[in-house]
């Protein structure tokens, strides 16, 4: 199904889902995450969905810009209210990453992977990103806004981004049904939702870890305190990356403002391991 979204299309296309209702559709908005947070602060129930054809102030982690051109991407934010401890909030990024990968594979026949902590990759290039923003009530999660952006028919040029980008249509060499992809992501989010508080192999954490590219490869981690070189050794159940520095020391990195790049010797694997 092609063309611009309209209200009746979304209502019909998302009928029967637990997540994705009510839906707020904008032809143009600054940021779907900002709007979803505003509605969540006002008491919006779990499942509320904000969808935009165009974002003029879309962003990724650490405030970096995210380009969303009219009708060429899938950009949405979902309000969730899981019963989680504050320290389990990173599991929501795992949830969204796994769901996005599974939906892309289901709808496009493309193998999808993840680059820690929140990038979605196809053929070793960035096709999407995830931004989870949470509010807390003491040591518990009050709500979370899960923002997802997927390049469907457009990808920014190399000069516009700091990591090679692609689009689903370029990789699939055919038209991609944006509504079908949105529904599939919401379905996969709901399917994995009961596993949010799990850890270990055979769980959401295990599925997320298995999809991570760059594991075992030489990388450069750009962090607020400088550049760190080493091998991406593993990730723990809290979502932190363990980097084995060239000195032999292990360094634990939290998502924050850390960016990963393969070194000249490394490469981004295009399929999950």
N, C-alpha and C positions, 0 to 999 in steps of 0.2 A: 504494500500500500504506500503510495507516494503522495506528495503534496503536503501543504501546511496542516498542522493539527487544528482541529476545531472542537468545541466543547462536546458536541454529540458524538463525535468520533471517539474521543477519549472515554466518555461514559460507556459507550457500547463496547469498545475494545478492552476495557479493564473490568467489565462486569463480572461478578462472581469472585473477585479476588478479595482477600482480607485486607491487604495493604493497597493503598492507592485511592482511598476515599476519605473525605471529599477531595476533589481535585481542583486546584486553582491553576488556570492556564493564562499565560501572558504572552502576547506577541513580542513584547520587548520589556525587559526588566533589568535593573542593575545586577542583582545577584539572587538566584533562587534560594541560596542558603540564608541570605539575610532576611528574605521574606518569610521563609519557613521558621527561622528563629523568632521573628516578631510574632508569628501566629502561635508558636509553641509557648512563648512567654505569656501570651494572652489566654492560654488554656487549651489550645488545639489538641484534639485527641490523637492517639497513635494511629498511624496510617495516612494522615493528611499528606497530600502530594502537591508540590509546586512544580509546574512544568513551564519552560520558556522556549520560544522559538529563537530568541536572540537575547544574549546577555551583554550589557554594555560595561559591566564592572565585575564580570566573573573572575574568580580567583582560585588558585591552588593553594598548597601549603605555604605558610610564611608570607601570605599576601601576594604571591607571584600571580601575574595575570593569566587568565584562561580565555582563549578566543572562542566565541560562540557566534557564528554567522547565521543569519535567518535561514531556517529550514535545512541546514547542512550538518547538524549535530543533534545529539540527544542530550539535553541538559535538564536535570531534575533534582529535587531535594525532597527527602522523605522524613517525616517526624516519627521517631520511635521512642517508646517509653519502657525499655526493658528493666526488669528487676535485677540490677547489677551493682556490685560494689564499684566505687570510683576507680580502683586500680584495674578493673576489668574493661574499662572503656576502650582500650586498643582492640578488643575483640570485635568491635563494630567495624573497624577497617578491614579486619580479616573477613568478616561476614560479607561486606560489600565487594571485596576483591574476588572472593570465590564465586559469588553470585554473578558478577559481571563476566568473568571468564566462562562460566558454564553457559550463560545466556548467549554469548558470542559464538561459542562452539555449536550450540543448538540452532541458532538462527542463520549463521553464516557459513558453517562448516569449516571454520578457521580455528587452529590451535591457539589458545591464548595463555599467556603467562603473566607474572607479576614482577615488578621491580620494587624492591623494598624502598619505602614502606607503603606506597599508595598509587603506583603507576600500573596501568594495564598495557601489556605489550602484545603485539602480533608481528611475527617475523622479525623479532628483535627491535621493533620500533614502537614508540609510544602511540597508542590509539585512544587512550582514555586516562582519566584520573579520578581519584576519590578524595573527598574532603569531608571528614567527620568532625563536627563541632558539638561539644557536649556542655550541658549545664548540670550542676551538682547541688544536692541537698545534703549537706554534711558529708558523710563518707559514702553516700549512695548517689547513683545517677538519677537525676530528675528527668531529663529528656536528652535525646541526641538527634541531631539533624544530619542525615547521611546524604551528602551531595555527590552526584555522579555526572561526569561529562564524558561523552564518547564522540570521537570524530567519525561521522558517518560518510559524508561525501566530500569533505574538505579536510586538509591537513595543513598547518602552517609551514612556511618554508624554513629551511635550515637557519636562515638569518634571523628568524623571529623566535626561535626556541633554543634551549640549551641541551636538547637531546633529540635525536632523529625522530620524526613523527610520521604517521601514516593515517590512512582512513580505512574503514571497513570495506567501502566499495572498491577502493584501489586494490586491496588485498584479495577480495572475493571476485573481483572483475565482473561485478554485476550489481544490480540495485539491491539495497537493503531496506527491509520493511522496518521503519523506525518504531511504529506502534507495536509491531510484533516483538521487537527487541525490548522495548519498555516493559511490556507484559511479561516477557520471559525473565527479565531481571527481577521484577517484583515477585514473581512466582518462586524463583530460586532464593531470594531473600527470606521469604516466608518459610520455605522448606528447611532452611538451615537455622532459622531463628531459635528453635528450642535448644540448639547446641551452643549458644553464645557463652555459657559459663563452663564449657568443657575444655579439657587440655589433654595433650598426649596424642599418640598415634591413633588413627581411626576416628578422629574428631574434627571439628571445624579447624582447630589449630593445625592438626596434621594435614588436612587438605590444603590449607593456605601455605604451609611450609613447603609442601611438595610442588607448588606452582612457582616458587620463587626462582627467578633467573639470577645469575651471578654467584650463586652459592658455590664455594670451592674455587672461585676465580679471583685473580688479582684485581683490586679495585682501588679507587681513590674516593675517600669520604670527605666531603667538604662540610665542615662543622663550624659553629661560631668561634671556636678556639683555634681554628686553622685547618690545614689539610693533613689528612692521615692516610698513609698507604699501607696496604696489607692484603690479606686474603679474607674474603667473606666466609667465615667459618660455619656459622649456624645462626639460628634465631631462637629466642626463648619463648615460653608460653605467654609472656607479657608483651610480646611483639618487638622486643629489643633485638638489635643485631649485634652479634659477637664478631668483632674484627680482630684477626690475628695479625698484629703489626709486623713489619719487616724485622723489627728488633726481637721478635718472639713473644712479646707481651700481648696478652689478650685485653681488648678494649671493648666495653659494652656501650653501645650507642642507642639512645632513644630517638624516636622519629624527629621531633622538634624541627630544627632547621638544618637537617643533615641531608645532603644530596650525594648520591652514588654515581660514579662513572667507571666504566671499565678502563683499565690501563691500556697502554699500547699493546700489551701482550694478551689482554683479556678480550672476551667477546660476550655479547648478550645472547644466550641461548634462546631460540625462537619457540621451543616447545617445553612444557613442564617436564620435570624429572620425577 
